[in-house]
Amino acid sequence: MTFNRKRPQRRAAILSLLAVAAFLVAGCTDFDIRTAFPPDAASTQGQAVRNLYDLVFIIGAAIFILVEGLILFAVLRYRRRKGDDELPPQIHGNNKLEIIWTAIPIAIVLALFVVSWGTLNTIDARQKDPPVRIGVVAYQWQWQFVYAPLDIRWEDCGAPQNKGKCVTVFGVPPPGGDRTSWTPPQMHVPVGETVELQMHSTDVIHSFYVPAFLYQRDITPRRDQVIQFLADREGTYRGQCTQFCGLLHQAMEFEVVVESREAFNTFLQDALTPPATPAPAPSTSTEPGASQQPGQSVTLTITAAGIAFDTDTLEVPANTPFQIVFTNNDAGIPHNVAIHKDSPTGPLVWAGDIFNGVETRTYEVPALPAGTYGFICTVHPNMTGTLTVR
């Protein structure tokens, strides 16, 4: 009785092929071939990156097909056949062949280096006087976009003499105070015009990334970054922070709205129109927790500086409307005061308008029943305190 050694080998090969086929079929059910390629570029800088990516992909695919083809050719052409009992002649070296397969990769790498260098220069090129400059402020855990006239630095927009000359856009959480979900801020830019971004981080490292622009830039504290781009297609494009920057990192999203120059001018004009501010009611006390006298109202004073409140305890009488005189001393950074039931993370009871410093606003707060409440800055969840209503 003879034992056929080829049969187990064939079975193993068939089982291996079936396993690979099953794996590929299972993986392809959720695979979208479009995710293997960058999105269509929406800026001239992004198109330069896309062209470089396509070139590298074509070269890589050609090398892969060539190498795999040669391997399959060698396996099939020089496989062992029936009656082959002797080894074929062994070749131990070929100087000409070795020089060729060393020179070709070096030439490809050098060519890619030159093309990549040109692409980087295209991305980092700057126009001397861009028509639009925007200050981008990143902080835990949101973005802020500051539009300033060309003769004013965006960081000087909080100065009293520049009040009303700048436009500031920032994200806010939805009603209810759920800080795991935000209404992302929108950065408006005109189509077909160079936009300069002057980017600044107030705390930790962040990263500015718009997939449709195919460009990413890290923003580190105490080291501002400046980039320029030209969006060449209208639309709304998603952006995000791609550096893990804390517990609410997922909230750091934004949108870039690319629109016509006319729509952009309308946005700026509407944003420069300040909302009507109600006149403050008469008050006779400015001490936190002051008691109410007949015919008088209670006023609390709170100051935000260094992304922190100057007090963490407040007290007011029950069932009586009161005022909060809130001063934001953080130039260019948005703050507000919001009141939540039981604790700063409880149900939202009331929230004041968010605004940039340096500025003071008076909030009118409706009467609250007796109990314990928490107050918080909606934008910065680390700014908290306790409000006692007696």
Secondary structure, 3 states (H helix, E strand, C coil): CCCCCHHHHHHHHHHHHHHHHHHHHHHHCCCCHHHHCCCCCCEHHHHHHHHHHHHHHHHHHHHHHHHHHHHHHHHHHCCCCCCCCCCCCCCCCCHHHHHHHHHHHHHHHHHHHHHHHHHHHHHHCCCCCCCEEEEEEEECCEEEEEECCCCCCHHHCCCHHHCCCCEEEECECCCCCCCCCCECCEEEEECCCEEEEEEEECCCCEEEEEHHHCEEEEEECCECEEEEEEECCCEEEEEEECCCCCCCHHHCEEEEEEECHHHHHHHHHHHHCCCCCCCCCCCCCCCCCCCCCCCCCEEEEEEECCCCECCCEEEECCCCCEEEEEEECCECCEECCEEEECCCCCCEEEECCCEEECEEEEEEECCCCCEEEEEECCCCCCCEEEEEEC
